[in-house]
Amino acid sequence: MLQLAQALAAAKSRQDVPAAMRLFHRDMLLETPAFGTMARGLAENEKVLTRFFASFPDYDVVLQGHVADDTTLVCWGTARMTMTGDRFGATPNGRRAELPVFIQFAFADDLIAGERFFFDLSELCTQSGVSTDAVRRKLFGDPMARAGSR
């Protein structure tokens, strides 16, 4: 399990989508709660990773520790990435952010079948010089508009 996670970290740090895809089970589920996203299956995961690397072209992750049982692996480490473009509804400052990350993996057929990628969206926004509120509105919609529709 750890070898698969390390291989995925290396592939993602190279922004190598084809190498990452070879590690995924056909039913792969990628969840990124900070962005409110879920991608299921190989086609969706390829699209999401490609889009992620367009937004964070220098993404690099280093796994520093892990714990596992028979079916699940949890890793923690540091991700470094520079937010680019206006995908998140704000113009970033171009500085590279450094964030602690936690990643929960599930496995099937000797491949990665699930990844839950956790990081602090507010910290990413702060280091990238963008408003967390603006980014959250872009990702999740305007909570005031939703509250008014009830």
C-alpha positions in Angstrom: 0.0 0.0 0.0 2.7 2.4 1.0 4.6 1.8 -2.3 1.5 2.7 -4.3 1.0 5.9 -2.3 4.7 6.8 -2.7 4.5 6.1 -6.5 1.4 8.3 -6.7 3.1 11.1 -4.8 6.0 10.9 -7.1 3.8 10.9 -10.2 1.8 13.9 -9.0 4.9 15.8 -8.1 6.0 15.4 -11.7 2.5 16.4 -12.9 2.6 13.0 -14.7 -1.1 12.2 -15.2 -0.5 9.0 -17.2 1.8 7.6 -14.5 -0.8 8.5 -11.8 -3.6 6.9 -13.9 -1.7 3.6 -14.1 -1.9 3.3 -10.3 -5.7 3.8 -10.1 -8.4 1.1 -10.0 -11.1 1.5 -12.6 -13.6 2.6 -9.9 -11.1 5.1 -8.3 -12.8 7.7 -6.1 -10.9 10.9 -5.5 -12.3 13.3 -2.9 -11.0 16.7 -2.1 -13.2 18.1 0.6 -11.5 21.5 0.6 -12.5 22.0 -3.0 -15.8 20.2 -2.5 -15.0 17.8 -5.4 -15.4 14.1 -6.0 -14.2 12.2 -9.1 -15.2 8.6 -9.8 -13.7 6.4 -12.4 -10.7 6.8 -14.6 -12.0 9.3 -17.1 -13.2 11.7 -14.4 -10.0 11.3 -12.4 -7.9 12.1 -15.5 -9.9 15.2 -16.1 -9.7 16.4 -12.5 -5.9 15.8 -12.2 -5.3 17.6 -15.5 -7.3 20.5 -14.3 -5.6 20.5 -10.9 -2.1 20.6 -12.5 -3.2 23.5 -14.7 -4.1 25.4 -11.5 -1.0 24.3 -9.6 1.7 23.6 -12.2 4.5 23.1 -9.7 2.6 20.9 -7.3 4.9 18.8 -5.1 4.1 16.5 -2.2 6.4 14.8 0.3 4.9 12.0 2.4 6.5 12.2 5.9 4.6 9.5 7.8 1.9 6.9 7.6 -0.3 4.5 9.5 -2.2 1.5 8.0 -4.4 -1.4 8.8 -5.4 -4.2 6.4 -7.4 -2.1 4.0 -6.6 1.6 4.6 -3.5 3.7 4.5 -3.3 7.3 5.9 -0.3 9.4 5.0 0.7 12.9 6.1 3.2 15.3 4.8 3.7 18.6 3.1 2.4 19.9 -0.3 4.0 22.9 -2.0 2.1 24.5 -4.8 1.6 27.8 -6.6 -2.0 28.8 -7.4 -2.3 30.2 -10.9 -5.0 31.5 -13.1 -8.4 32.6 -12.0 -10.1 29.2 -11.6 -10.9 30.0 -8.0 -12.5 33.4 -8.6 -9.5 35.5 -7.5 -6.1 36.5 -8.8 -3.3 34.8 -6.8 0.0 36.5 -5.8 2.2 33.9 -7.5 3.9 32.8 -4.3 4.3 29.1 -3.6 2.2 27.9 -0.7 3.4 25.2 1.7 0.7 23.2 3.5 0.4 20.2 5.7 -1.7 17.5 4.0 -3.4 14.3 5.1 -4.3 11.6 2.6 -6.5 8.6 3.2 -6.1 5.8 0.7 -8.2 2.7 0.0 -7.2 -0.2 -2.3 -8.6 -2.9 -4.5 -7.0 -5.4 -6.9 -3.5 -4.1 -5.9 -4.4 -0.6 -7.1 -5.5 2.7 -5.5 -9.3 2.7 -5.3 -9.8 5.7 -3.2 -8.0 8.9 -2.1 -9.3 11.5 0.3 -7.0 14.5 0.1 -7.2 16.9 3.1 -5.6 20.4 3.5 -6.6 23.8 4.9 -8.2 25.8 2.1 -7.9 29.0 4.2 -4.2 28.5 4.6 -3.8 27.9 0.8 -5.8 31.1 0.1 -3.8 33.2 2.7 -0.4 32.1 1.3 -1.7 32.6 -2.3 -2.9 36.2 -1.5 -6.6 35.5 -2.3 -9.7 35.9 -0.2 -10.9 32.7 1.3 -14.5 34.0 1.1 -14.1 34.7 -2.6 -12.7 31.2 -3.3 -15.4 29.5 -1.2 -18.1 31.4 -3.1 -16.6 30.3 -6.4 -16.3 26.6 -5.2 -19.5 26.3 -3.1 -21.7 29.2 -4.2 -23.0 32.1 -2.2 -24.4 30.9 1.2 -26.5 34.0 1.5 -28.2 33.3 -1.8 -28.9 29.8 -0.7 -30.2 31.0 2.7 -32.5 33.4 0.9 -34.0 30.7 -1.2 -35.4 28.8 1.7 
